[in-house]
Amino acid sequence: MATKLFVGSLPYKTNDDELAQLFAEAGTVSSAKVIIDRETNRSKGFGFVEMSTEEEAQAAIKNLNGRELDGRAIIVNEARPQENRGPRPGGFGGGNDRRY
Protein backbone atom coordinates (compact mmCIF):
# COMPACT_ATOMS: atom_id res chain seq x y z
CA MET A 1 0.00 0.00 0.00
CA ALA A 2 1.27 3.47 -0.91
CA THR A 3 2.37 5.82 1.86
CA LYS A 4 1.78 9.54 1.44
CA LEU A 5 4.48 11.98 2.51
CA PHE A 6 4.29 15.71 3.14
CA VAL A 7 7.17 17.73 1.67
CA GLY A 8 7.58 21.27 2.97
CA SER A 9 9.90 24.21 2.44
CA LEU A 10 10.20 23.48 -1.27
CA PRO A 11 11.81 26.05 -3.54
CA TYR A 12 8.97 27.82 -5.38
CA LYS A 13 10.33 26.81 -8.78
CA THR A 14 10.11 23.07 -8.03
CA ASN A 15 7.62 21.20 -10.23
CA ASP A 16 5.96 17.77 -10.01
CA ASP A 17 8.56 16.03 -12.20
CA GLU A 18 11.52 17.40 -10.21
CA LEU A 19 9.85 16.32 -6.97
CA ALA A 20 9.27 12.79 -8.30
CA GLN A 21 12.85 12.59 -9.55
CA LEU A 22 14.22 13.58 -6.14
CA PHE A 23 12.15 10.98 -4.30
CA ALA A 24 12.97 8.25 -6.83
CA GLU A 25 16.34 8.01 -5.03
CA ALA A 26 14.46 6.33 -2.15
CA GLY A 27 12.30 3.99 -4.23
CA THR A 28 9.25 3.84 -6.48
CA VAL A 29 7.22 7.04 -6.56
CA SER A 30 3.50 6.43 -7.13
CA SER A 31 2.71 10.15 -7.43
CA ALA A 32 4.26 13.56 -6.75
CA LYS A 33 2.30 16.80 -6.60
CA VAL A 34 3.46 20.34 -5.81
CA ILE A 35 0.52 22.36 -4.46
CA ILE A 36 -0.30 25.41 -6.58
CA ASP A 37 -2.14 28.56 -5.44
CA ARG A 38 -5.33 28.91 -7.52
CA GLU A 39 -5.24 32.69 -7.63
CA THR A 40 -1.58 33.25 -8.52
CA ASN A 41 -0.89 29.91 -10.25
CA ARG A 42 2.40 29.72 -8.30
CA SER A 43 3.73 27.05 -5.98
CA LYS A 44 2.76 27.29 -2.31
CA GLY A 45 6.14 25.81 -1.35
CA PHE A 46 4.92 22.37 -0.33
CA GLY A 47 3.66 19.17 -1.88
CA PHE A 48 2.88 15.50 -1.43
CA VAL A 49 4.65 12.36 -2.61
CA GLU A 50 3.28 8.83 -2.52
CA MET A 51 5.85 6.07 -2.21
CA SER A 52 4.81 2.55 -3.22
CA THR A 53 5.76 0.91 0.11
CA GLU A 54 6.08 1.88 3.76
CA GLU A 55 9.77 0.91 3.67
CA GLU A 56 10.48 3.25 0.76
CA ALA A 57 8.56 6.03 2.50
CA GLN A 58 10.66 5.59 5.66
CA ALA A 59 13.84 5.59 3.54
CA ALA A 60 12.71 8.84 1.90
CA ILE A 61 12.08 10.45 5.29
CA LYS A 62 15.45 9.29 6.60
CA ASN A 63 17.47 10.29 3.52
CA LEU A 64 15.68 13.43 2.32
CA ASN A 65 14.41 15.24 5.43
CA GLY A 66 16.69 18.25 5.90
CA ARG A 67 18.39 17.83 2.52
CA GLU A 68 19.16 21.07 0.75
CA LEU A 69 17.32 21.67 -2.51
CA ASP A 70 18.18 24.89 -4.35
CA GLY A 71 19.35 26.50 -1.11
CA ARG A 72 16.41 25.39 1.05
CA ALA A 73 16.38 22.55 3.59
CA ILE A 74 13.27 20.54 2.76
CA ILE A 75 11.01 18.94 5.36
CA VAL A 76 9.80 15.38 4.78
CA ASN A 77 7.41 13.52 7.04
CA GLU A 78 4.37 11.28 6.88
CA ALA A 79 1.28 13.16 5.74
CA ARG A 80 -1.57 13.48 8.21
CA PRO A 81 -5.17 12.93 7.07
CA GLN A 82 -6.82 16.08 5.78
CA GLU A 83 -9.04 17.79 8.33
CA ASN A 84 -12.75 18.06 7.70
CA ARG A 85 -13.26 21.35 5.87
CA GLY A 86 -17.02 21.54 6.27
CA PRO A 87 -18.99 24.62 7.27
CA ARG A 88 -17.32 26.67 9.94
CA PRO A 89 -19.17 27.90 13.01
CA GLY A 90 -20.36 31.43 12.54
CA GLY A 91 -20.15 31.19 8.74
CA PHE A 92 -22.31 33.60 6.79
CA GLY A 93 -25.05 35.58 8.41
CA GLY A 94 -24.43 37.07 11.73
CA GLY A 95 -26.37 35.44 14.51
CA ASN A 96 -29.00 38.15 14.66
CA ASP A 97 -31.73 35.78 13.53
CA ARG A 98 -34.54 36.81 15.83
CA ARG A 99 -38.07 36.26 14.71
CA TYR A 100 -40.80 38.41 16.28
Number of C-alpha atoms within 10 A of each C-alpha: 8 17 18 22 22 17 24 19 17 23 18 14 12 16 17 15 12 14 20 21 13 15 23 15 14 19 16 17 22 15 17 23 18 25 16 16 11 9 6 8 9 13 18 18 18 20 23 22 26 24 27 17 17 14 14 21 26 18 17 22 20 14 14 21 16 14 14 14 14 12 9 13 16 19 18 25 18 16 15 9 7 6 6 7 6 6 8 8 6 8 8 8 7 7 8 6 7 5 4 3
